[in-house]
């Protein structure tokens, strides 16, 4: 091992996915911080206090980070808070659009902030998949972790829609040739 070790668990057995989980949550947290830095005055001048919400969401991801190695330190109340924030974003994104009955489009593009939110959304899905693999190996995973990381993906999807709307970027409809 190197005396310049970046993280003490980097040389863990590759079949043990705890370090991979911690690295991915760290990456997502870094991306959330970057997205927060990309917010412009238009994003900040809203009733939903997006800048502060992203700060809290980032902190929650860091509380999730050691959950597989130590213990789960996120709560049902925090999960419900994130759920309510997601519902609010969904309502704001739909407000005044023909799709007010539901979000029927999905093309990950738009303004820089929305496109980056889609990158985070995708990384959160990868985190769900990693948790699933860890669980399939016979390891216990608290249900709240699955709930949080799935909801993170939904939050960043909804945020991307709202960011595009806030920046005047029209969503492009997409109809899958397969689904």
Buried (B, 14 or more C-beta within 10 A) or exposed (E): EEEEEEEEEEEBEEEBBBBBBBBBBBBBBEBBBEBBEBBEEEBEEEEBEBEEBBBBBBBBBBBBBBBBEEEBEBEEEBBEBBBEBBEBBBEBBBEEBEEEEEBEBBEBEBBEBBBBBBBBBBBBBBBBEBBEEBBEEEEEBBEBBBBBBBBBBBBBBBBBBBBBBBBEBEBEEEEEEEE
